[in-house]
Amino acid sequence: MQKRSITSRSFWVILIAGMTTGMGNGSVFGAAMMCLLGRAPFKSWGGDGITAYNPSTFTGFIDAWMIIFGIAFCAILVVGLNKHDAIENA
């Protein structure tokens, strides 16, 4: 039986840890941007439902960056675990 790669065995860890860490860092980035920009460039604060994820609204801007950072951290974990797997199996 062939041993699966570390990346394939760590799917849920990558998804949960990557999104949690990335979205946490994205919220800090979004808060810093909001301190820099203020609310003036945004017509609406965002509200509930789907408008909270519209990047042209105040809260949507932060939410969009949180999702982008989460996806980026998942990608970083995949690259790191693939490299670790290659080194371990060499």
Summary of the structure (lengths in Angstrom):
residues: 90
radius of gyration: 17.5
end to end distance: 18.4
largest distance: 60.6
contacts: 251
relative contact order: 0.20
helix: 74%
strand: 0%
